[in-house]
Amino acid sequence: MILSIVVPAHNEEGNIRPLTDALVRQLAHLSENWELIFVDDGSTDSTWQVIEHLAEQDQRVIGIQLSRNFGHQNALVAGLTHAQGEAIVSMDCDMQHPPSVVPELLAQWQRGYDIVKTVRKTSENTSRFKRLTSDWFYRLFTVLSGVEIESGASDFRLLDRRVLNEIIRLNENEMFLRGVVEWVGYRSSAVEYTVEERLSGESKYTVFRMFQFAWNGISSFSLVPLRAAVVIGLFTSFIAFSSAAYAILAKYFSGQVVPGWASTLVLISFLFGVIFVFLGILGEYVGRILVEVRARPRFLVSRTTAAGSETRSSMHMSTTEQSLNQSESSMEAGRASGAEKIAADRAAYGSVGSSSSERARSAIRSDMNAEELDP
């Protein structure tokens, strides 16, 4: 398998078939060497029925239905985990990520790039509010985390197999993929695209969900909010001690009581407000630690349209259950064998993974050249 395309979908019954038709046209020159994976993220409409129907018509279409709505990022991770290709493209289902850009992503990958990102051009289809907030967020994220994400970035990208293997290895429950892709490094390029109008339905990203997404990204990569709490706490404490010293000196040297109960109450209220804000920030980080410690699966697969995908899902999801059933004596052996496996995997990814990607690049180059020569 050369190419996998992963598409998360939540209540996208009107977009799935047009997207599939468009992708089939774009990938016609690749023959059978691709798969299209739709991940139904707890849809309440007929999204799954449409996916099943398409899978019956074309064996290259694979459907994965999650047990409930786990969110866009986790649905995307579910599809990436099941993907078998040497090159993996992720895109949205609403047709705002143009299928016509996919061949260009493949061309960049063919030239040796391990990550091919896309950058959104300024378009009338994107509201001014979204453009401004997106630009501000990525600038703030870069400053706070030290990981640079270009303004206009999206989850429309191509990943080489070895890059995806490293991302899946991270196993974070609250994964911010746009940041993780930049963090892992590797050779990358970018392709610009124009956002198309949404074909059907409405955007699932409300202002609240956008804020939640932004905070998840910052808290995943930066400790600056916690450090800011310390700095501001020290600053306000200095002001409080200075005010107290001034009041004591004024009382004993001038014999006058410093007036200003109203201002004192305002200052106290302000300080309490600052305290509770940073307690909230601290609580968010503690909550993230709790989520990671619980080690619950990022997603649960209800059913699939392909037996192979179902098998891969059960293998991926049963790690925790297997570890709970192990005896105390076998746990030590498991840790030792796991360490050996990781070491072997790291060596394999540097050699086998790289060579398989090169073979896949050569194969797709041959297919493209044959298509160009075919009259």
C-alpha positions in Angstrom: 0.0 0.0 0.0 1.5 3.4 -1.1 -1.1 5.9 0.0 -3.7 6.2 2.8 -6.1 9.0 3.1 -7.7 9.6 6.5 -10.9 11.6 6.8 -12.7 12.1 10.1 -16.4 12.7 9.8 -19.1 13.9 12.2 -22.6 14.3 10.7 -21.2 14.7 7.2 -23.7 12.5 5.3 -24.0 15.1 2.4 -20.2 15.4 1.9 -18.8 11.8 2.0 -19.9 10.7 -1.5 -18.8 13.9 -3.3 -15.4 13.8 -1.5 -15.0 10.1 -2.4 -15.8 10.8 -6.1 -13.4 13.7 -6.2 -10.6 11.7 -4.6 -11.1 8.7 -6.9 -10.7 11.0 -9.9 -7.6 12.6 -8.5 -6.0 9.2 -7.7 -7.0 7.3 -10.8 -3.4 7.1 -12.0 -2.4 5.3 -8.8 -4.3 2.2 -9.7 -5.1 0.1 -6.6 -2.3 1.4 -4.5 -4.3 3.5 -2.1 -7.0 3.3 0.6 -9.5 5.8 1.8 -10.4 5.6 5.5 -13.5 7.4 6.9 -13.7 7.7 10.7 -17.3 8.2 11.8 -16.9 10.2 15.1 -20.2 9.4 16.7 -22.5 10.8 14.0 -26.2 11.0 14.6 -27.2 11.2 11.0 -26.8 8.6 8.2 -23.0 9.2 7.9 -22.2 5.5 8.7 -24.7 4.1 6.3 -23.2 6.2 3.5 -19.7 4.9 4.4 -20.9 1.3 4.5 -22.5 1.7 1.1 -19.3 3.1 -0.4 -17.2 0.4 1.2 -19.4 -2.2 -0.4 -18.9 -0.6 -3.8 -15.2 -0.1 -3.6 -12.9 -2.3 -1.4 -10.4 0.6 -1.2 -12.9 2.5 1.0 -12.7 1.6 4.7 -15.0 2.7 7.4 -14.3 3.0 11.1 -17.1 3.8 13.5 -16.2 5.1 16.9 -18.4 4.2 19.9 -19.2 7.8 20.5 -18.0 11.3 19.7 -14.4 11.5 20.8 -13.5 14.8 19.1 -11.8 15.7 15.8 -8.3 15.1 17.0 -8.9 11.7 18.5 -10.9 10.6 15.4 -8.0 11.7 13.3 -5.6 9.6 15.4 -8.0 6.6 15.1 -7.7 6.8 11.3 -4.0 7.4 11.4 -3.5 4.3 13.6 -5.4 2.1 11.1 -3.6 3.5 8.0 -1.4 1.0 6.2 0.2 3.3 3.6 3.8 4.5 3.2 2.4 8.0 2.8 -0.6 9.1 4.8 -2.8 12.1 4.0 -5.2 13.6 6.5 -8.0 16.0 5.5 -11.5 17.2 6.5 -14.7 15.8 5.0 -16.4 19.1 4.2 -14.6 19.7 0.9 -12.9 22.8 2.2 -9.6 20.9 1.8 -9.5 20.5 -2.0 -8.9 17.0 -3.2 -7.0 18.5 -6.2 -4.2 19.4 -3.8 -3.5 15.7 -2.9 -1.4 15.0 -6.1 0.8 18.0 -5.2 1.3 16.6 -1.7 2.4 13.3 -3.2 4.7 15.1 -5.6 6.4 16.8 -2.7 6.7 13.5 -0.9 8.1 11.9 -4.0 10.9 14.5 -3.9 12.0 13.2 -0.5 10.0 15.3 2.0 8.8 13.4 5.1 6.1 16.0 6.0 4.2 18.0 3.5 2.0 20.6 5.2 -0.6 22.9 3.7 -1.0 26.6 4.4 -4.4 28.3 3.9 -4.4 31.2 1.5 -6.5 34.3 2.3 -9.9 33.6 1.0 -13.3 35.2 1.0 -14.7 31.9 2.2 -12.8 32.4 5.5 -14.3 34.9 7.9 -12.1 37.9 9.1 -12.7 36.8 12.7 -11.3 33.3 12.0 -8.3 34.6 10.1 -7.4 37.1 12.9 -7.9 34.6 15.8 -6.0 31.9 13.9 -3.1 34.3 13.3 -3.0 35.5 16.9 -3.2 31.9 18.3 -0.3 30.6 16.2 1.9 33.6 17.1 1.1 33.1 20.8 1.7 29.4 20.6 5.1 29.9 19.0 6.1 32.4 21.7 4.9 30.3 24.6 6.0 26.8 23.4 9.1 27.5 21.2 7.5 25.3 18.5 6.7 27.3 15.4 3.5 26.7 13.6 2.9 28.8 10.5 -0.3 30.9 10.4 -3.0 29.2 8.3 -1.9 25.7 9.2 -4.4 22.9 9.3 -4.8 19.2 9.7 -4.6 18.8 5.9 -1.1 17.3 5.5 0.9 14.3 4.3 3.1 12.2 6.7 5.7 9.7 5.7 5.3 6.3 7.4 8.3 6.7 9.7 7.0 10.1 10.9 3.6 8.6 11.7 5.2 5.7 13.5 7.0 8.2 15.8 3.8 10.2 16.4 1.8 7.1 17.3 4.6 6.1 19.6 4.0 9.2 21.7 0.7 7.9 22.9 -0.6 11.1 24.4 -4.3 11.2 25.4 -4.7 14.9 24.7 -2.7 15.1 21.5 -2.4 18.4 19.6 -1.4 17.1 16.2 -0.5 20.4 14.6 2.1 21.0 17.3 3.3 17.4 17.5 4.0 17.3 13.7 6.2 20.4 14.1 7.8 19.0 17.2 9.0 15.7 15.7 11.0 17.6 13.1 12.0 15.7 9.9 12.3 17.3 6.5 9.2 19.2 5.5 7.7 21.5 2.9 4.5 23.4 2.5 1.9 23.7 -0.2 -0.6 26.6 -0.4 -4.3 26.0 -1.0 -7.4 28.1 -1.3 -10.2 27.2 1.1 -13.3 26.1 -0.8 -16.9 26.7 0.4 -18.3 24.0 2.6 -20.4 21.7 0.4 -23.0 20.6 2.9 -23.9 21.0 6.5 -22.5 23.4 9.1 -19.1 23.8 10.8 -18.8 21.8 14.0 -16.3 24.3 15.4 -18.1 26.8 17.6 -16.3 29.6 19.3 -16.1 27.6 22.5 -14.6 24.6 20.8 -12.1 26.8 19.1 -11.1 28.2 22.4 -10.9 24.7 23.9 -8.8 23.6 21.0 -6.4 26.5 21.4 -6.0 26.0 25.2 -5.4 22.3 24.6 -2.6 23.2 22.2 -0.9 25.7 24.6 -1.2 23.5 27.7 0.2 20.5 25.8 3.4 22.3 24.8 4.0 25.1 27.3 4.6 25.6 31.0 4.6 29.3 30.6 1.1 29.8 32.2 2.3 28.0 35.3 5.5 30.1 35.4 3.5 33.3 34.8 1.5 32.4 37.9 4.7 32.4 40.0 5.9 35.7 38.5 2.6 37.5 39.0 2.3 36.0 42.5 5.7 37.3 43.5 4.9 40.7 42.0 1.5 41.1 43.8 3.1 39.8 47.0 5.8 42.5 46.7 3.0 45.2 46.3 1.2 43.9 49.3 4.3 43.8 51.5 5.2 47.3 50.4 1.7 48.6 51.2 1.9 47.0 54.6 5.3 48.5 55.4 4.1 51.9 54.3 1.1 51.7 56.6 3.2 50.6 59.6 5.8 53.4 59.1 3.1 56.0 58.6 1.4 54.9 61.9 4.5 55.0 64.0 6.3 58.0 62.6 3.4 60.3 61.8 0.8 59.1 64.3 -1.8 58.9 61.6 -3.9 55.9 60.5 -3.6 55.5 56.7 -7.1 56.0 55.3 -8.5 54.0 52.4 -10.6 51.0 53.4 -12.3 51.0 50.0 -9.1 50.8 48.1 -7.9 48.1 50.5 -10.9 46.0 49.8 -10.5 46.5 46.0 -6.9 45.4 46.2 -7.8 42.4 48.3 -10.6 41.5 45.8 -8.1 41.8 42.9 -5.5 39.6 44.6 -8.1 37.0 45.3 -9.2 37.1 41.7 -5.6 36.6 40.5 -5.2 33.7 43.0 -8.3 31.9 41.7 -7.4 32.4 38.1 -4.1 30.7 38.6 -5.7 28.0 40.7 -7.8 27.3 37.7 -4.8 27.2 35.4 -3.1 24.9 37.9 -6.2 22.7 38.0 -6.1 22.4 34.2 -2.6 21.0 34.3 -3.4 18.7 37.1 -6.4 17.5 35.1 -4.2 16.8 32.1 -1.9 14.8 34.4 -4.9 12.8 35.7 -6.0 12.0 32.1 -2.6 10.7 31.2 -2.2 8.7 34.4 -5.6 7.0 33.8 -4.3 5.8 30.4 -7.7 5.4 29.0 -7.9 4.7 25.2 -8.1 7.8 23.1 -10.9 6.2 21.2 -13.0 3.1 21.1 -14.0 1.4 17.8 -17.5 0.2 17.6 -17.3 -1.5 14.2 -15.5 -1.3 10.9 -16.2 -2.2 7.3 -13.0 -4.3 6.9 -11.9 -7.3 9.0 -8.3 -6.2 8.7 -9.0 -2.8 10.3 -11.0 -4.4 13.1 -8.1 -6.7 13.9 -5.6 -3.8 13.9 -8.0 -1.9 16.2 -8.3 -4.7 18.7 -4.5 -5.1 18.7 -4.0 -1.3 19.3 -6.7 -1.0 21.9 -6.1 -4.1 24.1 -2.7 -3.0 25.4 -4.1 -1.8 28.8 -6.4 -4.8 29.2 -3.5 -7.2 28.5 -1.3 -5.5 31.0 -4.0 -5.8 33.7 -4.2 -9.5 33.2 -0.5 -10.1 33.5 0.8 -11.6 36.8 3.4 -9.8 38.9 6.2 -12.1 37.8 5.5 -11.7 34.1 5.4 -7.9 34.4 9.2 -7.7 34.9 9.8 -9.9 31.8 7.3 -7.8 29.9 9.2 -4.6 30.7 12.5 -6.2 29.6 11.1 -7.5 26.4 9.3 -4.2 25.8 12.6 -2.3 26.1 14.3 -4.7 23.7 11.4 -4.3 21.3 11.6 -0.5 21.4 15.3 -0.6 20.8 14.8 -3.0 17.8 12.0 -0.8 16.5 14.1 2.3 16.7 16.8 0.6 14.7 14.3 -0.8 12.2 12.6 2.6 11.6 16.0 4.1 10.7 16.7 1.4 8.1 13.6 -0.6 7.0 11.1 2.2 7.4 13.3 4.5 5.4 13.9 2.0 2.7 10.2 1.0 2.4 9.4 4.7 2.0 11.9 5.0 -0.7 10.5 2.0 -2.5 7.0 3.5 -2.3 8.3 6.8 -3.6 9.9 5.0 -6.5 6.7 3.1 -7.2 4.5 6.2 -7.2 7.1 8.0 -9.4 6.8 5.1 -11.9 3.0 5.3 -11.9 3.1 9.1 -12.5 5.6 8.8 -15.3 3.5 6.0 -16.9 0.4 8.2 -16.7 2.3 11.1 -18.4 3.5 8.9 -21.2 0.1 7.3 -21.8 -1.5 9.0 -24.8 
